Amino acid sequence: MQYYSLNHNSPKVSFAEAALRGQAPDKGLYFPEKVPQLPKTFIKNIKQYTKEEVGFEVMKPYIGESLPDDVLQHIVNETINFDFPLVKITDNISSLELFHGPTLAFKDVGARFMSRCLGYFNRHAYHHTTVLVATSGDTGGAVANGFLGVDGIDVVILYPSGKVSHIQELQLTTLGQNIKAIEVNGTFDDCQAMVKQVFVDADLIKKLSLTSANSINVARWLPQQLYYFLAYQQWQHDEPPVICVPSGNFGNICAGVIANISGLPVKHFLAACNANDIVPEYMQTGQYTPKPAIATISNAMDVGNPSNFIRILELFHQEFNSLKNMFSSVSISDKITAETIKSVYEKHNYTLDPHGAVAYYALEQYLSNQQQSLDKNALLDKGIILETAHPVKFPDTVEQATGKVVEVPEQVQYLLHQQKQSILMEANFENLKEWLMNR
Ligand SMILES: *Cc1c(COP(=O)(O)O)cnc(C)c1O
């Protein structure tokens, strides 16, 4: 499988090269030259396969010759070695819980897959590669954990001091080994600006072999398809599900769309956004207008220019009508998000995190609109929300809504006894440069 740049001004590359480069030289996103078609018998019999077998079958065509089969299987096994339960909330809505990984976020899957791929592709390199990433909370933890102990790779994470939750900070700052956390006296935007400057600084580029663990990397984007296959393995109904994905950069839902085009049955995709409504607005008006990000309580989706949406357009060959048939998008306010956490907890005894709550409300509304427009005897759709983070990562919002303390799950309890280790830094590029040059 070869990958081309969506800016159409760079040579095609293998999976390995696309993963190592992140972005094409013309700054375009890499895109597979064709969407592989899965065997019909595989989809029909999917319940008979283990999740590791599903993972291998789905990923193999995208990897091509970049990884030997046994290495790919090993990477897949390590990537998904936790549970992905589909939990029924109501008769019509189930939650695919993607927060049972080591950092309690769905980003664990992409980060684990990518880190192991880069570790393999770098196995003969004489110099260490430095992975640099800015985080508003969730990405950093997943990336740090994914790369922990991977030979030949150093990870440097920048995070805004006092602006990530307690558990998130511990996840970033207590790992040690090849992971360094820089605590920036500033905002997430400051962190991101500092990282961007590193990638264009001639001295640093010369001295360090740099990579970004950005969500546009194909090695992070493509393995997210597995969620949708693992959900379908657990789906008990004849009609395919409507799938609602809380969306920020649109990488996750875009992976769902490519899974669907490669053969996975899905009725409809619903992208649930917070107040950052660039895509909902595009679906209404046909105008795509990036805006500065607005801060919300579902902050992992505070994105003002979703970088993966262009991949969704490519998957539908830029045809607005075929996109509209299969895909819709809505924007949900913070007020409704908090009310949804409260009402779902009270009515169904299920604790949503703010991102899952955005998706829940969007799906509930979609299904009930449909109910009103159909006649009484029509078969009603049922749907799945992707629950992308554990509620304990957003304790203030969740506890305020439910009136109950969220229990810290077992796999992160050890964190509470660890010592935070961070490097304090003012929000200024020269400080970061000096630190990187003298390490
Ligand atoms: C990153 C993230 C999202 C958004 O995913 P995208 O692929 O960027 O659309 C949603 N929820 C949580 C908890 C996240 O960390």
The ligand as an SDF file (V2000), in Angstrom:
LIG
                    3D

 15 15  0  0  0  0  0  0  0  0999 V2000
   -9.0310   13.4430   21.4270 C   0  0  0  0  0  0  0  0  0  0  0  0
  -10.3430   13.1970   22.0770 C   0  0  0  0  0  0  0  0  0  0  0  0
  -11.5620   13.3110   21.3690 C   0  0  0  0  0  0  0  0  0  0  0  0
  -11.6310   13.7640   19.9310 C   0  0  0  0  0  0  0  0  0  0  0  0
  -11.1330   12.8190   19.0380 O   0  0  0  0  0  0  0  0  0  0  0  0
  -10.7650   13.2700   17.5460 P   0  0  0  0  0  0  0  0  0  0  0  0
  -10.2020   12.0610   16.9010 O   0  0  0  0  0  0  0  0  0  0  0  0
   -9.7630   14.3740   17.6830 O   0  0  0  0  0  0  0  0  0  0  0  0
  -12.0320   13.7380   16.9040 O   0  0  0  0  0  0  0  0  0  0  0  0
  -12.7400   13.0020   22.0290 C   0  0  0  0  0  0  0  0  0  0  0  0
  -12.7450   12.6340   23.3300 N   0  0  0  0  0  0  0  0  0  0  0  0
  -11.6000   12.5310   24.0360 C   0  0  0  0  0  0  0  0  0  0  0  0
  -11.6870   12.1510   25.4610 C   0  0  0  0  0  0  0  0  0  0  0  0
  -10.3750   12.7890   23.4450 C   0  0  0  0  0  0  0  0  0  0  0  0
   -9.2520   12.6910   24.1630 O   0  0  0  0  0  0  0  0  0  0  0  0
  1  2  1  0
  2  3  1  0
  2 14  2  0
  3  4  1  0
  3 10  2  0
  4  5  1  0
  5  6  1  0
  6  7  2  0
  6  8  1  0
  6  9  1  0
 10 11  1  0
 11 12  2  0
 12 13  1  0
 12 14  1  0
 14 15  1  0
M  END
$$$$
